[in-house]
Every structure is written in C-alpha cells, then in structure tokens.
Amino acid sequence: MQAMIKKILSIIFSTLLFCSFAYADDSYEASFKKALENNQYYFKHKGKTYTTNTKEKPFDFFDQGYNYHEASIYMKNNYTDPSDGNYGCMLYNGHLYQFQNSDQKKLNYLDYDKNGWKKTTFEKSKDGLVTAVLTEAPTCLGASNYFNVYFKGKEVFDSKPDFKKQYDKGDKVGLNINSYIDKDYNLNGKSELFIDAGYDLGGNTRYERYYFFEYDTNSIKLKKNLLADDWKKRLNISEYFQNKFSVSEEELIKVITKNFSGDTPKNYYNDHLTNCSQSSPSYSSFENADILEVEIFKGKKLDINCLVEKFENHQKKFPITSYLSDKALLPQKIIQNTEVTKSKNDNAQYVKLELSSIADQKCGETCVYTTEALLIYDDTFWYIKGNNNRGLKAILESKNKILITNFMSTHQRQYTFANNKIKRVKKKITTKKKKTKEVEIVQGYKGVLEKQVAMKTEALTKNYNADLFDLINKKDDLVEK
C-alpha cells in the first residue's frame, strides 16, 4: 500500500515538474514578463522575435533607465525590422528618436550627448560677445529643437517658453531658422541679431516667430518678439523648409526697418545724435492737436562729421516718398548753411547750421527734404526739427533761450525754448510777398525763387537753391508786432 502511494506521488510530482518546465518554455506571457523585468525591448518566443510594446504602455527607453547612447547601442545590436510600428526608430522620452542612418539623414548617435541633444552655434558676432546656439534632438518624423542667445557667455534668452503650449500638449517643436548678425540695417549705431523661426504644427498649420535683438559692447536687448499666427502677418522673407532668406538684402533691409526697428523720426534722430555725441540727448517737444510742431534734442559734444555721415546714409538707404509722386526723394547736401554769430541779448558767440532733414519734406513744383536747425554753443548743442512746409530756422536769443520759426505757405509760427520747455509765441506772423519781373522773394523765408510758380497747392518753391539763403537782407524778415 505504501509503495502504491509513493508511486502515485512520484507521478504527480513528475507531472507538475513537467508542466512547470513546459510553462516556462512555452508561455509568451512569461517571456514578455521576463524581458520587461530585465529592461529588454526585444525577446524571443518559439523562434520568433517580439517586443515589449503594449498599446497601454509602449516601451520607452528613457523610462527604462537608458540614456540616449545606451538605447542607441541596444537598438543597433538588436534591431531587426520596423514591424513594431516605430518606423525604424525607437521611443525615447516620449518621442521617436533615430539611432542609425536613415534615408533622410546621416546620423551618428555620438554626435549627441547622453541625453540626446546636440548644440550648434548658428550665429556668432565678430567680437565673440554674442552667440546664438541651436539645440536639437535626433527625432524621427519631424525636427525637435530650440535656441538660446548668449552675451559674454551668459544666457540671455531661451526660446522654449514661447512654445509652452505645444510642449504642454506633448508636441515637439522643430524650428526652421534663418538669421543674420552684426548688421545695422536701421542705422541707429547698434548691431543687430535677427532670427526668423518658422515651425509646422501639422495639418498645414504653419507659424513664424521673429526675434529682433540689438546689442553693443555693453549689453544686448530683445527689442521685438513677434508671432505670425496668420498668413497675413507673415513677412514673406523666408520659406518654412529652406535655410536661407528668400528675398534680397535690399528687400530684407526694408522689411526690418519697417517692422522691427520700432523707429519713429524721434527714435532715429535720437539714435544718430546719441551715436555722434557724448551721450543720449534730452528731448523736448511742443504738441498741438496731436501734431508735433517742434522737437528739440539737447546734448553735449556733437561730432558734426559723424552726424553728416549718418544723415547721408539715412537718405540713401531710407529715402522718403515725395508727396507729389510715388518716387523717392533724391539725397541732397546735408549742411545747407553754416554761420558763426552772436546771441541777441548776451552777445554769446555760437554756430548756427541749417541741415537737410531725413524725415520731412517741403514741396513746390517738386519736393525736397526740408531744412532743420542745429545750434552749438560751447560744447552744448540743440538739434531742432519742426512741422512745416517751408523749413525752419532757429537763433539763440541768449545762452539759455532759443527762438524758433516754422515757415508755412501763408504764415509763420514762432516758439521759445527755455528751461527745457517749449512755448508758442502767441502773436501772429504773416508773410508778405515782393514781386520783381524775374524773381519772386518771400520775406520772412530768406528763400529765392528762380521763377514765379502758380499752383493750387500754393507751392512757392521751385529749384530751391539753399546756397542763396543769405542773399536776402535780414531787414526783409517781417514779424508783425
């Protein structure tokens, strides 16, 4: 009886042992579990190769503790075919990453760091102070990158916050970048870094961001950061998938000046004067009914040659359009007249200059740049521009007071400047005309008309010759009292 019991138990034990071996050898679930426990992506079962991917939880090498180098080596050693649905890529940190050469890209995983990033400097200033660095991952099915800007080795800008909405949704962002550096397209004396970053959100949804930096040897500043989330807002200077501007440099200059310099006449006068003097000048203005009638920039130690050069370049590169046609005004002589004279009240000797504007015009039969005033006493200067259609003149009445005259077609307006305040002189100033058979002289203007001109616009100038300013006796200036 005991022998029978032992035999039965032996059979049961042998059967259980056989079953356990059979289960270990033949169970797909056991093989899957064992591979996953060992952080393996591939495993074999009955002569076939499988992956530990599941619909609920795809195998992510990053989650399994691999760095990018380790994951790439594992895949290069074990990869068979793209039947796993990963298009010949591997899932790493939530995105499909390349680990080998593909038809689209030659790739060496060692070009990337262990976290799967590669840094490339795409812009660097000549003095080495400013660098722009693109950081990219070797993702499949579209690029993934961002950029940083550094000044003197310190990060001053990171593009990632601009795309937080995309990152929060788990999307990757691939920027197509076109850029330039070390230019001064708006002629304000500061160097520029411009970055045009286009990106595709899928479904033909394509946006662009434009970044405009200005810098000098002391600092860098992001002047504008514009999002073009509508085709109407695009500047049409780049294509989404081409690494070069699609317009000429001349056209690019116009686009940059119009959209990114943020310049008003006040700004570029201030910039030119700042770059040609000891420091940024103070600014005063007189405004009436939203019209700036007079603007005055006051500063120290002006380099006139520098200012003339700035104005000449400005007129050439950014000419204003004539009121009478769609043609640009021709550049003209900047310094129209220079005179050393003395102030009326305290006999202070100063220099008085008449300069061609870079922003305003006066028109007769044709249009030319109007005139503005520059007064220099000792090391102090006052640059004065006004709203007029016949030019502007200014004199020092004393070391602390300036008299300014805006010349209009039918009248004049006078202003005083003292204690950094501009006040309009309330008395009315009219203009009378003397006629001769050959020449018409407009009193109070000191202008010379080479022939009489009759136009509906009451334009009184034709072929204006600035060199003849002082041919008219000062007694002919009429100020009604």
C-alpha positions as CSV (number, residue, x, y, z in Angstrom):
1,M,0.0,0.0,0.0
2,Q,2.8,2.4,0.9
3,A,4.6,1.5,-2.3
4,M,1.5,2.4,-4.2
5,I,1.1,5.8,-2.5
6,K,4.8,6.6,-3.2
7,K,4.3,5.7,-6.9
8,I,1.3,7.9,-7.2
9,L,3.0,10.9,-5.5
10,S,6.0,10.4,-7.8
11,I,3.8,10.5,-10.9
12,I,2.1,13.7,-9.6
13,F,5.4,15.3,-8.8
14,S,6.8,14.4,-12.2
15,T,3.7,15.7,-13.9
16,L,3.9,19.0,-12.0
17,L,7.6,19.4,-12.8
18,F,7.0,18.7,-16.5
19,C,4.1,21.2,-16.6
20,S,6.3,23.9,-14.9
21,F,9.1,23.3,-17.5
22,A,6.5,23.4,-20.3
23,Y,5.0,26.6,-19.0
24,A,8.5,28.2,-18.6
25,D,9.4,27.3,-22.1
26,D,6.2,27.9,-23.9
27,S,4.4,30.8,-22.2
28,Y,4.5,34.1,-24.2
29,E,3.4,36.0,-21.1
30,A,6.3,34.6,-19.1
31,S,8.8,35.5,-21.8
32,F,7.3,39.0,-22.1
33,K,7.4,39.5,-18.3
34,K,11.0,38.3,-18.0
35,A,12.2,40.6,-20.8
36,L,10.4,43.6,-19.3
37,E,11.9,42.9,-15.9
38,N,15.3,42.9,-17.5
39,N,14.6,46.2,-19.3
40,Q,14.7,44.5,-22.7
41,Y,12.8,45.8,-25.7
42,Y,13.2,42.6,-27.7
43,F,12.6,39.0,-26.6
44,K,12.2,35.6,-28.4
45,H,9.4,33.2,-28.1
46,K,9.3,29.9,-30.1
47,G,11.8,31.1,-32.5
48,K,10.3,34.5,-33.2
49,T,11.3,37.9,-32.1
50,Y,8.8,40.1,-30.2
51,T,8.9,43.5,-28.4
52,T,7.7,44.5,-25.0
53,N,5.5,47.2,-26.5
54,T,1.8,47.3,-25.5
55,K,-1.0,49.6,-26.5
56,E,-1.4,50.7,-22.9
57,K,2.3,51.3,-22.3
58,P,4.8,51.4,-25.2
59,F,8.4,50.6,-24.3
60,D,10.2,53.9,-23.7
61,F,14.0,53.5,-23.3
62,F,14.2,56.7,-21.2
63,D,11.6,55.3,-18.7
64,Q,13.5,52.0,-18.6
65,G,16.6,53.8,-17.4
66,Y,18.6,54.0,-20.6
67,N,20.4,57.2,-21.7
68,Y,20.4,58.0,-25.4
69,H,23.8,56.4,-26.1
70,E,22.8,53.2,-24.3
71,A,19.5,53.0,-26.1
72,S,21.2,53.6,-29.5
73,I,23.7,50.8,-28.9
74,Y,21.0,48.4,-27.8
75,M,18.9,49.1,-30.9
76,K,21.9,48.9,-33.3
77,N,22.8,45.5,-31.9
78,N,19.2,44.1,-31.8
79,Y,17.1,45.9,-34.3
80,T,15.5,43.6,-36.9
81,D,12.7,45.4,-38.9
82,P,10.2,48.2,-38.4
83,S,7.3,45.8,-37.7
84,D,7.0,47.3,-34.2
85,G,5.3,50.4,-35.7
86,N,8.1,52.7,-34.8
87,Y,9.1,53.4,-38.4
88,G,12.7,52.2,-37.8
89,C,13.1,54.5,-34.8
90,M,13.0,53.9,-31.0
91,L,10.7,55.5,-28.4
92,Y,12.8,57.7,-26.2
93,N,11.5,60.2,-23.6
94,G,8.0,60.3,-25.3
95,H,9.2,60.8,-28.9
96,L,10.5,58.6,-31.6
97,Y,14.3,59.0,-31.9
98,Q,16.7,58.0,-34.6
99,F,19.6,55.6,-33.7
100,Q,21.0,54.8,-37.1
101,N,21.4,56.3,-40.5
102,S,18.2,56.8,-42.5
103,D,17.3,57.7,-46.0
104,Q,16.7,61.3,-44.8
105,K,19.7,61.8,-42.5
106,K,23.2,60.5,-41.8
107,L,23.3,60.1,-38.1
108,N,26.0,59.2,-35.6
109,Y,24.5,58.9,-32.1
110,L,27.8,60.1,-30.7
111,D,27.2,63.5,-32.2
112,Y,24.6,63.9,-29.5
113,D,25.1,63.9,-25.7
114,K,23.8,61.2,-23.5
115,N,20.5,63.0,-23.1
116,G,20.0,63.0,-26.8
117,W,20.9,66.7,-27.6
118,K,23.3,68.4,-29.9
119,K,24.3,72.0,-29.7
120,T,25.3,74.0,-32.8
121,T,26.3,77.7,-32.9
122,F,24.4,79.2,-35.8
123,E,25.3,82.9,-35.3
124,K,28.3,84.5,-33.6
125,S,29.3,88.1,-33.6
126,K,32.7,89.1,-34.9
127,D,33.8,90.3,-31.4
128,G,32.6,87.0,-29.9
129,L,30.3,88.7,-27.4
130,V,27.0,87.4,-28.9
131,T,26.3,83.8,-29.8
132,A,23.1,82.0,-30.9
133,V,23.0,78.3,-30.3
134,L,20.6,75.7,-31.6
135,T,19.9,72.6,-29.5
136,E,18.4,69.8,-31.4
137,A,17.3,66.2,-30.8
138,P,17.6,63.3,-33.4
139,T,13.8,62.9,-33.6
140,C,12.0,61.0,-36.3
141,L,9.1,62.3,-38.3
142,G,10.0,66.0,-37.8
143,A,12.6,68.1,-36.1
144,S,12.7,68.9,-32.4
145,N,14.9,71.9,-31.3
146,Y,15.1,75.2,-29.5
147,F,17.6,78.0,-29.4
148,N,19.4,80.2,-26.8
149,V,21.1,83.5,-27.1
150,Y,24.2,84.2,-25.0
151,F,26.0,87.5,-24.2
152,K,29.5,87.3,-22.9
153,G,28.9,83.6,-22.2
154,K,25.8,84.2,-20.2
155,E,22.4,83.0,-21.3
156,V,20.1,86.0,-22.0
157,F,17.3,84.3,-24.0
158,D,15.7,80.9,-24.2
159,S,13.1,80.2,-27.0
160,K,11.3,77.3,-25.1
161,P,8.8,79.5,-23.1
162,D,7.4,80.8,-26.4
163,F,6.3,77.3,-27.2
164,K,5.0,76.2,-23.8
165,K,1.5,75.5,-25.2
166,Q,3.0,72.9,-27.6
167,Y,5.2,71.4,-25.0
168,D,2.4,71.1,-22.5
169,K,0.4,69.0,-25.1
170,G,3.4,66.7,-25.6
171,D,4.1,68.0,-29.0
172,K,7.6,68.5,-30.3
173,V,8.6,71.8,-31.9
174,G,11.0,72.0,-34.8
175,L,12.2,75.4,-35.8
176,N,13.5,76.3,-39.3
177,I,15.8,79.2,-38.7
178,N,17.1,81.9,-40.9
179,S,19.1,84.7,-39.3
180,Y,21.8,87.4,-39.5
181,I,24.1,89.1,-37.1
182,D,26.5,92.1,-36.9
183,K,24.3,94.2,-39.2
184,D,22.9,97.7,-38.6
185,Y,20.1,97.8,-41.1
186,N,18.2,100.6,-39.2
187,L,21.4,102.8,-39.0
188,N,21.0,103.5,-35.3
189,G,24.5,102.6,-34.4
190,K,23.7,99.3,-32.7
191,S,24.4,95.9,-34.1
192,E,21.5,93.5,-34.8
193,L,20.8,89.8,-34.3
194,F,17.6,88.8,-36.2
195,I,16.1,85.3,-36.1
196,D,13.2,84.1,-38.2
197,A,11.9,80.9,-36.7
198,G,9.3,79.1,-38.8
199,Y,7.6,75.9,-37.5
200,D,4.9,73.4,-38.7
201,L,2.2,72.3,-36.3
202,G,0.8,69.8,-38.7
203,G,-2.4,70.0,-40.8
204,N,-0.9,72.8,-42.9
205,T,-0.8,75.0,-39.7
206,R,2.4,76.9,-40.0
207,Y,3.5,79.8,-37.8
208,E,6.6,82.0,-37.7
209,R,8.2,83.9,-34.8
210,Y,10.5,86.9,-35.4
211,Y,13.1,87.9,-32.9
212,F,15.0,91.2,-33.2
213,F,17.9,91.9,-30.9
214,E,20.1,94.9,-30.7
215,Y,23.4,94.9,-28.9
216,D,26.7,96.8,-28.3
217,T,29.8,96.0,-26.3
218,N,27.9,96.6,-23.0
219,S,24.6,94.9,-23.4
220,I,22.0,93.1,-25.6
221,K,18.3,93.6,-25.7
222,L,15.4,91.8,-27.3
223,K,13.6,94.7,-29.0
224,K,10.8,92.8,-30.5
225,N,9.3,89.3,-30.4
226,L,6.5,88.9,-33.0
227,L,4.3,85.9,-33.6
228,A,2.9,85.5,-37.1
229,D,0.0,83.1,-36.4
230,D,-1.9,84.2,-39.6
231,W,-0.6,84.2,-43.1
232,K,-1.5,87.9,-43.3
233,K,1.0,88.6,-40.5
234,R,3.9,86.8,-42.3
235,L,6.7,89.0,-43.6
236,N,7.3,86.7,-46.5
237,I,11.1,86.8,-46.2
238,S,11.7,83.0,-45.7
239,E,10.3,79.7,-46.7
240,Y,9.4,77.2,-44.0
241,F,11.8,74.5,-45.0
242,Q,14.7,76.4,-46.5
243,N,17.7,77.6,-44.6
244,K,18.1,80.9,-46.4
245,F,16.2,84.2,-46.8
246,S,14.0,84.2,-49.9
247,V,14.4,88.0,-50.5
248,S,17.4,90.1,-51.5
249,E,19.3,92.0,-48.9
250,E,17.8,95.3,-50.1
251,E,14.3,94.0,-49.6
252,L,15.3,92.5,-46.2
253,I,16.6,95.9,-45.1
254,K,13.2,97.5,-45.9
255,V,11.3,94.8,-44.0
256,I,13.5,95.0,-41.0
257,T,13.4,98.8,-40.9
258,K,9.6,98.9,-41.3
259,N,8.7,96.1,-38.8
260,F,11.4,95.8,-36.2
261,S,13.4,98.9,-35.6
262,G,10.4,100.5,-34.0
263,D,11.7,103.7,-35.3
264,T,9.8,106.9,-35.5
265,P,11.5,110.1,-36.6
266,K,12.2,110.8,-33.0
267,N,13.9,107.5,-32.5
268,Y,16.3,107.6,-35.4
269,Y,17.2,111.3,-34.8
270,N,17.9,110.3,-31.2
271,D,19.9,107.3,-32.2
272,H,22.0,109.3,-34.7
273,L,22.6,112.1,-32.2
274,T,23.4,109.6,-29.5
275,N,26.0,107.8,-31.6
276,C,27.6,111.1,-32.6
277,S,27.8,112.8,-29.2
278,Q,28.9,112.3,-25.7
279,S,25.6,110.6,-24.6
280,S,21.9,110.3,-25.3
281,P,20.4,113.8,-25.7
282,S,17.5,115.1,-23.7
283,Y,14.2,115.5,-25.6
284,S,11.5,118.3,-25.6
285,S,8.5,118.8,-27.8
286,F,5.6,121.0,-28.4
287,E,2.4,119.3,-29.5
288,N,-0.9,120.7,-30.6
289,A,-3.9,118.7,-31.7
290,D,-1.8,115.6,-31.9
291,I,0.7,117.3,-34.2
292,L,4.3,117.6,-33.1
293,E,5.0,121.2,-34.1
294,V,8.6,121.4,-32.7
295,E,11.1,118.9,-31.3
296,I,14.4,119.7,-29.7
297,F,17.2,117.4,-28.9
298,K,19.8,118.8,-26.5
299,G,23.2,117.2,-25.8
300,K,26.9,117.6,-25.4
301,K,30.0,117.4,-27.6
302,L,28.5,116.6,-31.0
303,D,30.7,115.3,-33.8
304,I,29.2,117.1,-36.8
305,N,31.1,114.9,-39.4
306,C,29.7,111.8,-37.8
307,L,26.2,113.3,-37.9
308,V,26.5,114.3,-41.6
309,E,27.6,110.7,-42.4
310,K,24.7,109.2,-40.6
311,F,22.2,111.6,-42.3
312,E,23.8,110.9,-45.7
313,N,23.5,107.1,-45.2
314,H,19.9,107.5,-44.0
315,Q,18.8,109.5,-47.0
316,K,20.4,107.0,-49.3
317,K,19.1,103.8,-47.7
318,F,15.7,105.1,-46.4
319,P,14.6,107.9,-48.7
320,I,11.1,109.3,-48.0
321,T,8.5,109.2,-50.8
322,S,7.5,112.5,-52.4
323,Y,4.1,113.9,-51.6
324,L,3.6,114.7,-55.3
325,S,4.6,111.3,-56.7
326,D,5.4,107.8,-55.7
327,K,9.1,108.4,-56.3
328,A,11.7,108.6,-53.5
329,L,13.4,111.9,-52.8
330,L,16.9,112.2,-54.1
331,P,19.7,112.6,-51.5
332,Q,20.8,116.2,-51.0
333,K,23.6,118.1,-49.3
334,I,23.2,117.8,-45.6
335,I,24.8,121.0,-44.3
336,Q,23.0,123.7,-46.3
337,N,24.4,126.7,-44.5
338,T,26.8,127.5,-41.6
339,E,27.2,130.8,-39.8
340,V,29.1,131.9,-36.7
341,T,27.1,134.6,-35.0
342,K,26.2,136.1,-31.6
343,S,23.2,135.9,-29.4
344,K,20.9,138.9,-29.4
345,N,20.7,139.5,-25.7
346,D,24.0,138.5,-24.1
347,N,26.4,138.5,-27.1
348,A,27.3,134.8,-26.7
349,Q,29.1,133.5,-29.8
350,Y,27.6,130.4,-31.3
351,V,27.5,128.3,-34.5
352,K,24.2,128.2,-36.5
353,L,23.7,125.5,-39.1
354,E,20.9,124.7,-41.5
355,L,20.7,120.9,-42.2
356,S,18.6,118.8,-44.6
357,S,16.0,116.7,-42.8
358,I,15.9,112.9,-43.0
359,A,12.2,112.7,-42.3
360,D,10.3,115.7,-43.6
361,Q,9.9,117.4,-46.9
362,K,8.7,120.7,-48.5
363,C,7.1,120.8,-51.9
364,G,6.6,123.3,-54.7
365,E,6.7,122.1,-58.2
366,T,8.8,119.2,-56.8
367,C,9.5,118.0,-53.3
368,V,12.9,118.1,-51.5
369,Y,14.0,117.5,-47.9
370,T,13.0,120.4,-45.7
371,T,15.5,122.3,-43.5
372,E,16.2,121.9,-39.8
373,A,18.4,123.8,-37.4
374,L,21.5,122.9,-35.4
375,L,22.8,125.4,-32.8
376,I,26.1,124.9,-31.0
377,Y,27.3,127.0,-28.0
378,D,30.5,126.0,-26.3
379,D,30.1,122.1,-26.0
380,T,26.3,122.2,-25.9
381,F,24.1,121.6,-29.0
382,W,20.4,121.9,-29.8
383,Y,19.0,120.0,-32.8
384,I,15.6,121.4,-33.8
385,K,13.1,120.0,-36.2
386,G,9.6,121.2,-36.8
387,N,6.3,120.6,-38.6
388,N,6.2,123.0,-41.6
389,N,6.1,123.1,-45.3
390,R,8.7,125.8,-45.9
391,G,11.5,124.9,-43.5
392,L,12.6,126.0,-40.0
393,K,15.1,128.5,-38.6
394,A,16.3,129.0,-35.0
395,I,18.6,131.5,-33.2
396,L,20.0,131.9,-29.8
397,E,18.4,134.9,-28.1
398,S,20.6,134.2,-25.2
399,K,22.7,131.4,-23.8
400,N,19.5,130.0,-22.2
401,K,16.8,130.9,-24.7
402,I,16.1,129.9,-28.3
403,L,13.7,131.5,-30.7
404,I,12.3,129.0,-33.3
405,T,10.4,129.8,-36.5
406,N,8.3,127.3,-38.5
407,F,7.7,128.6,-42.0
408,M,4.4,127.7,-43.6
409,S,2.9,128.7,-47.0
410,T,0.9,131.6,-45.8
411,H,2.2,132.3,-42.3
412,Q,4.9,131.6,-39.7
413,R,4.8,130.2,-36.2
414,Q,7.3,131.1,-33.5
415,Y,8.3,129.3,-30.4
416,T,10.7,129.9,-27.5
417,F,12.7,127.3,-25.7
418,A,14.0,127.9,-22.2
419,N,14.3,125.8,-19.1
420,N,13.7,122.7,-21.2
421,K,10.2,123.9,-22.1
422,I,8.8,125.0,-25.5
423,K,6.2,127.7,-25.7
424,R,4.4,129.1,-28.7
425,V,4.6,132.8,-29.3
426,K,1.0,134.0,-29.5
427,K,1.5,136.9,-31.8
428,K,0.6,136.1,-35.4
429,I,3.3,136.3,-38.0
430,T,2.3,136.9,-41.6
431,T,4.2,136.6,-44.8
432,K,4.2,139.3,-47.4
433,K,5.5,139.0,-50.9
434,K,7.6,141.3,-53.1
435,K,7.4,140.7,-56.8
436,T,10.0,141.6,-59.4
437,K,9.9,140.8,-63.1
438,E,12.4,138.0,-62.8
439,V,12.5,136.9,-59.2
440,E,9.9,136.4,-56.5
441,I,11.3,136.9,-53.0
442,V,9.3,135.6,-50.0
443,Q,10.0,137.8,-47.0
444,G,10.5,136.1,-43.7
445,Y,11.8,133.0,-45.5
446,K,15.0,134.2,-47.0
447,G,14.3,131.9,-49.9
448,V,15.0,132.7,-53.6
449,L,12.5,131.6,-56.2
450,E,14.0,131.4,-59.6
451,K,10.7,132.0,-61.3
452,Q,7.1,132.6,-60.3
453,V,5.2,129.4,-59.7
454,A,1.4,129.2,-59.6
455,M,-0.1,126.0,-58.2
456,K,-3.3,125.1,-56.4
457,T,-1.1,123.8,-53.5
458,E,0.3,127.4,-53.2
459,A,3.7,125.9,-53.5
460,L,6.2,128.7,-53.7
461,T,9.5,126.9,-54.3
462,K,11.0,125.7,-57.5
463,N,14.6,124.5,-57.9
464,Y,15.3,125.7,-54.4
465,N,18.9,126.8,-54.1
466,A,20.0,126.6,-50.4
467,D,23.3,128.3,-51.1
468,L,21.4,131.6,-51.7
469,F,19.9,131.8,-48.2
470,D,21.9,134.8,-47.1
471,L,21.4,136.9,-50.2
472,I,18.2,138.3,-48.7
473,N,18.8,141.2,-46.3
474,K,17.6,140.5,-42.8
475,K,15.6,143.6,-42.9
476,D,13.1,141.9,-45.2
477,D,12.1,139.5,-42.5
478,L,8.7,140.6,-41.3
479,V,7.4,140.0,-37.8
480,E,4.2,141.7,-37.1
481,K,4.1,143.3,-33.7
